[in-house]
Amino acid sequence: MKLDFSVAVHSILYLDAESPRKITSAELAKSLQLNPVMIRNILSVLHKQGYISGSVGKKGGYLLERDLADMNVGDLYDLTIPPILSYAKFTTGTSKGLTPNSDDPTDISGNIGETLNDLFTLADKDYRKFYHRFTMTDLKADMLNHGHFETLVN
């Protein structure tokens, strides 16, 4: 999985904790232990969607624009991890049409990729639906008291 979702969540929680102080991408990068360029790419997405405000330059920095309670975790996940159309990197076998027997449903190598893609697509839908049950307030609560999610889903 790409780190984009984790970077977005970490950044939002950091900005919330440090509010109302402006936070630079360099400071966020230190907290995330990642390259500032990667951080700025995700911050740009969050900025365009109105989650944060900010400016670059010597006096630049970022501020949170929404309350954590108004940020749905599933929406952030959908924003940062678009639905995957191909899970090819997670499958084995050959692509359809590349093997002599690829139209033969018993040819495992020629059919397993599509079958696993079907399975992964269904799992991804459930995963996304699960994330939509929570807000960033829930993530903050679990961060402060691990096990909070358990109380919400049971």
MARVO-709127 format. One record per residue (C-alpha): x, z, y. Coordinates in Angstrom, 2 decimals, padded with zeros to 5 digits. Last residue first. Layout:
BEGIN
+---------+---------+---------+
!      c1 !      c3 !      c2 !
+---------+---------+---------+
!       X !       Z !       Y !
...
+---------+---------+---------+
//
This chain:
BEGIN
+---------+---------+---------+
!      c1 !      c3 !      c2 !
+---------+---------+---------+
! -018.11 !  019.17 ! -004.28 !
! -017.00 !  016.43 ! -001.89 !
! -016.71 !  018.47 !  001.30 !
! -015.21 !  021.62 ! -000.20 !
! -012.60 !  019.55 ! -002.02 !
! -011.70 !  017.85 !  001.23 !
! -010.78 !  021.22 !  002.76 !
! -008.26 !  021.87 ! -000.03 !
! -005.26 !  022.10 !  002.24 !
! -006.05 !  024.25 !  005.28 !
! -004.41 !  023.00 !  008.48 !
! -003.94 !  019.45 !  007.17 !
! -007.35 !  019.65 !  005.56 !
! -008.96 !  020.53 !  008.89 !
! -007.05 !  017.74 !  010.66 !
! -008.23 !  015.24 !  008.06 !
! -011.81 !  016.47 !  008.42 !
! -011.61 !  016.14 !  012.22 !
! -010.36 !  012.59 !  011.64 !
! -013.76 !  011.89 !  010.20 !
! -014.77 !  011.61 !  006.56 !
! -017.35 !  009.92 !  004.33 !
! -016.07 !  006.44 !  005.28 !
! -012.99 !  007.08 !  003.13 !
! -015.16 !  007.13 ! -000.03 !
! -016.77 !  003.77 !  000.83 !
! -013.31 !  002.27 !  001.27 !
! -012.15 !  003.49 ! -002.14 !
! -015.36 !  002.27 ! -003.73 !
! -014.84 ! -001.22 ! -002.31 !
! -011.16 ! -001.17 ! -003.33 !
! -012.10 ! -000.29 ! -006.93 !
! -014.40 ! -003.31 ! -007.11 !
! -011.70 ! -005.61 ! -005.73 !
! -009.08 ! -004.16 ! -008.10 !
! -011.26 ! -004.91 ! -011.14 !
! -012.03 ! -008.48 ! -010.08 !
! -008.34 ! -009.07 ! -009.28 !
! -007.48 ! -007.66 ! -012.71 !
! -009.70 ! -010.27 ! -014.34 !
! -008.34 ! -013.05 ! -012.13 !
! -004.75 ! -012.16 ! -013.01 !
! -005.51 ! -011.71 ! -016.72 !
! -006.82 ! -015.25 ! -017.19 !
! -003.85 ! -017.59 ! -017.67 !
! -001.62 ! -015.08 ! -019.46 !
! -004.47 ! -013.89 ! -021.67 !
! -005.50 ! -017.31 ! -022.93 !
! -008.77 ! -016.41 ! -024.72 !
! -010.85 ! -017.77 ! -021.85 !
! -009.30 ! -021.23 ! -022.38 !
! -009.29 ! -023.01 ! -019.03 !
! -005.68 ! -021.79 ! -018.48 !
! -004.54 ! -023.29 ! -021.77 !
! -001.74 ! -025.55 ! -020.49 !
! -000.57 ! -022.88 ! -018.05 !
! -000.31 ! -023.32 ! -014.30 !
! -003.99 ! -023.95 ! -013.67 !
! -004.90 ! -020.35 ! -013.09 !
! -001.88 ! -018.35 ! -011.99 !
!  000.43 ! -016.94 ! -014.62 !
!  000.56 ! -013.55 ! -016.25 !
!  000.99 ! -010.21 ! -014.56 !
! -000.88 ! -008.60 ! -011.70 !
! -000.11 ! -006.28 ! -008.81 !
!  001.59 ! -008.86 ! -006.58 !
! -001.36 ! -011.15 ! -007.19 !
! -003.84 ! -008.66 ! -005.73 !
! -005.38 ! -011.35 ! -003.59 !
! -008.10 ! -011.05 ! -001.00 !
! -007.14 ! -007.57 !  000.12 !
! -009.63 ! -006.06 !  002.48 !
! -007.78 ! -005.30 !  005.72 !
! -005.61 ! -002.16 !  005.75 !
! -005.25 ! -001.01 !  009.37 !
! -008.74 ! -001.56 !  010.71 !
! -010.53 ! -000.89 !  007.42 !
! -008.58 !  002.37 !  007.01 !
! -009.33 !  003.39 !  010.58 !
! -013.03 !  002.66 !  010.06 !
! -012.93 !  004.62 !  006.80 !
! -011.40 !  007.62 !  008.55 !
! -014.22 !  007.68 !  011.09 !
! -013.11 !  008.65 !  014.57 !
! -015.74 !  010.35 !  016.74 !
! -014.91 !  013.84 !  015.43 !
! -011.28 !  013.24 !  016.38 !
! -012.34 !  012.83 !  019.99 !
! -011.46 !  009.51 !  021.52 !
! -008.91 !  008.33 !  024.10 !
! -005.69 !  009.78 !  022.68 !
! -002.72 !  009.30 !  024.97 !
!  000.35 !  007.11 !  024.69 !
!  003.59 !  006.80 !  026.60 !
!  005.28 !  004.99 !  029.40 !
!  007.36 !  006.34 !  032.24 !
!  010.44 !  004.28 !  031.31 !
!  008.46 !  001.40 !  029.92 !
!  005.37 !  000.84 !  027.84 !
!  001.85 !  001.91 !  028.61 !
! -000.85 !  003.79 !  026.84 !
! -004.41 !  004.34 !  025.88 !
! -005.61 !  005.34 !  022.44 !
! -008.54 !  004.80 !  020.09 !
! -009.91 !  001.95 !  022.19 !
! -009.68 ! -000.82 !  019.56 !
! -006.92 ! -002.69 !  021.38 !
! -004.94 !  000.56 !  021.71 !
! -005.20 !  001.34 !  017.99 !
! -003.88 ! -002.14 !  017.16 !
! -001.05 ! -001.78 !  019.67 !
! -000.25 !  001.66 !  018.29 !
!  000.20 !  000.03 !  014.88 !
!  002.77 ! -002.43 !  016.20 !
!  004.38 !  000.26 !  018.36 !
!  005.02 !  002.44 !  015.30 !
!  006.73 ! -000.39 !  013.44 !
!  008.95 ! -001.02 !  016.46 !
!  009.73 !  002.71 !  016.71 !
!  011.35 !  002.64 !  013.23 !
!  010.08 !  005.37 !  010.94 !
!  010.60 !  009.09 !  010.41 !
!  006.97 !  009.74 !  011.34 !
!  007.88 !  012.55 !  013.74 !
!  010.92 !  010.66 !  015.04 !
!  008.91 !  007.46 !  015.37 !
!  006.25 !  009.36 !  017.33 !
!  008.90 !  010.55 !  019.78 !
!  010.29 !  007.02 !  020.11 !
!  006.77 !  005.63 !  020.54 !
!  006.42 !  007.88 !  023.56 !
!  003.84 !  010.65 !  023.84 !
!  001.93 !  011.39 !  027.03 !
!  000.96 !  015.07 !  027.26 !
! -002.76 !  015.87 !  027.21 !
! -002.68 !  016.28 !  024.25 !
!  000.22 !  017.13 !  021.93 !
! -001.88 !  018.01 !  018.86 !
! -004.25 !  015.09 !  019.42 !
! -001.37 !  012.64 !  019.87 !
!  000.16 !  013.90 !  016.63 !
! -003.15 !  013.59 !  014.77 !
! -003.59 !  010.05 !  016.06 !
! -000.03 !  009.07 !  015.19 !
! -000.23 !  010.49 !  011.66 !
! -003.53 !  008.69 !  011.01 !
! -002.27 !  005.36 !  012.37 !
!  001.08 !  005.60 !  010.56 !
! -000.66 !  006.48 !  007.29 !
! -003.01 !  003.51 !  007.66 !
! -000.18 !  001.10 !  008.52 !
!  002.07 !  002.22 !  005.67 !
!  001.17 ! -000.73 !  003.49 !
!  000.00 !  000.00 !  000.00 !
+---------+---------+---------+
//
